[in-house]
Amino acid sequence: MSQQPGNSGATEEYDVVVIGAGVSGMYALHHLRQMGLSVRVYDGATDVGGTWWYNRYPGARVDGPGSPFYCYTFSDELMQEWDWEETQSEQSAVLEYLEHVADRFDLRRDIQFATWVKDARYDEAAQRWTVETDTGVRASARHLICAVGALSTTNMPDIPGIHDFAGECYHTGSWPHEPVSFEGKRVAVIGTGSSGIQAIPEIAKEAAHVTVLQRTPQFAFPAGNRALTPEDLADARENWEAIREKMYANMGGFPHDGSKGSALDDTPEERRALYESLWQRGGFHFFLDLYSDIAISEEANASLADFVRDKIREIVHDPETARKLLPDHYVICKRPILEDGYFEAYNRDNVTLVDLREDPIERFTPNSVITQSGEHPIDMLVLATGFDAISGTMLRLNPKGRGGVSLGERWQDRFHNYLGMTVAGFPNLFMIHGPGSPGVFYNMPLGAERQMDWIGHCIQHLQDRGMGAVEPTTDSEDAWANEVSAIAGATLFPKTDSWWTGANIPGKPRYFSAYLGGDIYYQRISDIAKDYAGFVFEPVQDADEANAS
Ligand SMILES: Cc1cc2nc3c(=O)[nH]c(=O)nc-3n(C[C@H](O)[C@H](O)[C@H](O)COP(=O)(O)OP(=O)(O)OC[C@H]3O[C@@H](n4cnc5c(N)ncnc54)[C@H](O)[C@@H]3O)c2cc1C
């Protein structure tokens, strides 16, 4: 294996460089070490955790199926020893878990924190990647694994005068580490996606006034958060093997048996009864125990959308505010949102809703936001405006592949990839949770493990055969794109504007890029790994000879 000099100034040599020390990069490091490879991880953050290191806003919690199943599955001991406290663990609890994982597997010694990778270039002669960081490190590795996050590049809104605003201004996705006080302050929040809907009720409890600047009304479902009992934890531990099997077999990587049949086979009364029972129970069960055609049939979708709109009208006292909160897109075709007191917050005297579709922002001043209807004086601005999701952080890294061609050039019209992990012209580069993979449509720690296991297998295959480089063909990329589109095309997802379709970022290719097949994806990539169909392997080149010629 390669040497690891680690001396500053000289180029450091590794088998693998991993970018990112969130859930994915941490597992990548552990797995690659188990393979006996030398690995260096870089992260711009000052410690492990990625998403859970950055998103410290009030109300930030797991908003998937929840604990204890938002976790790693690779270590039985880890599962047995960790005590989760709530079903929807708060940010600090997930971060604590990840810090424990870093300690337990001694990960930090191979991670360089507070270090941004500002350049990554493929050297065709050496068949290696060279990365350069903002701290002056230069490192070379055979393989580059980009665990850069599907939700890690914040989306900053471009609104006239926003930079003139002189008060405190925070983005939920890069929240300060010091406590933020809302006491006595007039706070404006832009954005009512998952983060805004988690944060607004918490901010409203403390602030003098909250003005919610809503661009799109949302369907949101009760989070149903509750304390995990000793029985819950004992049950999860005793049945862990069976639960893990279930997670592997489930479409979204969750320990669930799957959904009911078609909504259209039930009467309207039966449908309402199911929706009501799920609403009362709360949590991600709403989506997991739901009819299987809610995101496929317009009629099925409308039945659930009507139910939620009725709930909003019931909860929100002021009919005019309730009207503004009624969403009109296909339900669950934007990221399903779990809420805890969001709609109730509008019954407070200190919360005002501004519907930007009727009353758009004209500009910010140093101490206010001016909408068409008038001026709203504010002391603080909270940007809950989400992320340049899925592809944004890869494009920010913008690696340069064969012939110096950048990813930005290759991804101008769409995010060309094969299996959501590799890109033609970028040999030995692998993405975790990239476009073309299930990514954000899957229990993400489990998805990271399964993709990383595949990548490890591919690296091993390359080494065993004495090969120096592997990359997909453009034909296999095109076939994969067709497969991804065909699956998505059978649903209502591509017909709905969302960050899944790039609609929140001006100029971004507008299409649905995630592989919606869930567990089928893992079957597909495992089948492909039998002979690596669609990939080209290149023998190890003698770098000296190649340089001389
Ligand atoms: C509030 C919130 C709640 C969520 N809840 C759930 C949930 O319930 N279930 C679920 O499955 N998912 C959830 N997610 C998605 C979450 O992002 C993933 O579950 C998971 O944490 C992603 O891990 P990751 O390691 O792939 O990426 P990240 O955690 O985003 O880590 C990427 C890391 O890469 C680093 N990085 C990027 N580019 C560079 C560079 N050029 N140089 C150096 N470092 C770089 C970043 O600093 C970051 O630390 C949630 C996300 C948010 C924001």
The ligand as a MOL file (V3000), in Angstrom:
LIG
                    3D

  0  0  0     0  0            999 V3000
M  V30 BEGIN CTAB
M  V30 COUNTS 53 58 0 0 0
M  V30 BEGIN ATOM
M  V30 1 C -32.2130 19.1770 9.2130 0
M  V30 2 C -31.9800 17.9070 8.4550 0
M  V30 3 C -32.6210 16.7450 8.8570 0
M  V30 4 C -32.3790 15.5400 8.1860 0
M  V30 5 N -33.0340 14.4190 8.5900 0
M  V30 6 C -32.8140 13.2450 7.9430 0
M  V30 7 C -33.4960 12.0580 8.3190 0
M  V30 8 O -34.3170 12.0620 9.2190 0
M  V30 9 N -33.2310 10.9120 7.6370 0
M  V30 10 C -32.3280 10.8770 6.6080 0
M  V30 11 O -32.0930 9.8060 6.0430 0
M  V30 12 N -31.6750 12.0080 6.2380 0
M  V30 13 C -31.9020 13.1660 6.8610 0
M  V30 14 N -31.2420 14.3030 6.4570 0
M  V30 15 C -30.2890 14.2200 5.3520 0
M  V30 16 C -28.8270 14.1990 5.8520 0
M  V30 17 O -28.1580 15.1270 5.0780 0
M  V30 18 C -28.2470 12.7790 5.6900 0
M  V30 19 O -29.0000 11.8850 6.4720 0
M  V30 20 C -26.7850 12.6140 6.1120 0
M  V30 21 O -26.4800 13.2520 7.3100 0
M  V30 22 C -25.8510 13.0370 4.9940 0
M  V30 23 O -24.5430 12.6640 5.3330 0
M  V30 24 P -23.3590 12.8560 4.2910 0
M  V30 25 O -22.1250 12.4730 5.0090 0
M  V30 26 O -23.6740 12.1670 3.0340 0
M  V30 27 O -23.3550 14.4030 3.9490 0
M  V30 28 P -23.1450 15.7060 4.9500 0
M  V30 29 O -23.6140 15.3180 6.2850 0
M  V30 30 O -23.7710 16.8070 4.2450 0
M  V30 31 O -21.5690 15.8370 5.0050 0
M  V30 32 C -20.8270 16.3250 3.9350 0
M  V30 33 C -19.5690 16.9450 4.4760 0
M  V30 34 O -18.7160 17.2340 3.3640 0
M  V30 35 C -18.0060 18.4170 3.6500 0
M  V30 36 N -17.5480 18.9860 2.3710 0
M  V30 37 C -18.2670 19.2040 1.2560 0
M  V30 38 N -17.4820 19.7020 0.2860 0
M  V30 39 C -16.2300 19.8050 0.8010 0
M  V30 40 C -14.9860 20.2500 0.2890 0
M  V30 41 N -14.8510 20.6940 -0.9700 0
M  V30 42 N -13.9040 20.2280 1.1130 0
M  V30 43 C -14.0080 19.7780 2.3960 0
M  V30 44 N -15.1850 19.3520 2.9260 0
M  V30 45 C -16.2730 19.3540 2.1400 0
M  V30 46 C -18.9960 19.2910 4.3800 0
M  V30 47 O -18.3400 20.2420 5.1870 0
M  V30 48 C -19.7900 18.2570 5.1920 0
M  V30 49 O -19.2910 18.1630 6.5140 0
M  V30 50 C -31.4870 15.5160 7.0910 0
M  V30 51 C -30.8860 16.6990 6.6610 0
M  V30 52 C -31.1240 17.8880 7.3280 0
M  V30 53 C -30.4670 19.1320 6.8130 0
M  V30 END ATOM
M  V30 BEGIN BOND
M  V30 1 1 1 2
M  V30 2 1 2 3
M  V30 3 2 2 52
M  V30 4 2 3 4
M  V30 5 1 4 5
M  V30 6 1 4 50
M  V30 7 2 5 6
M  V30 8 1 6 7
M  V30 9 1 6 13
M  V30 10 2 7 8
M  V30 11 1 7 9
M  V30 12 1 9 10
M  V30 13 2 10 11
M  V30 14 1 10 12
M  V30 15 2 12 13
M  V30 16 1 13 14
M  V30 17 1 14 15
M  V30 18 1 14 50
M  V30 19 1 15 16
M  V30 20 1 16 17
M  V30 21 1 16 18
M  V30 22 1 18 19
M  V30 23 1 18 20
M  V30 24 1 20 21
M  V30 25 1 20 22
M  V30 26 1 22 23
M  V30 27 1 23 24
M  V30 28 2 24 25
M  V30 29 1 24 26
M  V30 30 1 24 27
M  V30 31 1 27 28
M  V30 32 2 28 29
M  V30 33 1 28 30
M  V30 34 1 28 31
M  V30 35 1 31 32
M  V30 36 1 32 33
M  V30 37 1 33 34
M  V30 38 1 33 48
M  V30 39 1 34 35
M  V30 40 1 35 36
M  V30 41 1 35 46
M  V30 42 1 36 37
M  V30 43 1 36 45
M  V30 44 2 37 38
M  V30 45 1 38 39
M  V30 46 1 39 40
M  V30 47 2 39 45
M  V30 48 1 40 41
M  V30 49 2 40 42
M  V30 50 1 42 43
M  V30 51 2 43 44
M  V30 52 1 44 45
M  V30 53 1 46 47
M  V30 54 1 46 48
M  V30 55 1 48 49
M  V30 56 2 50 51
M  V30 57 1 51 52
M  V30 58 1 52 53
M  V30 END BOND
M  V30 END CTAB
M  END
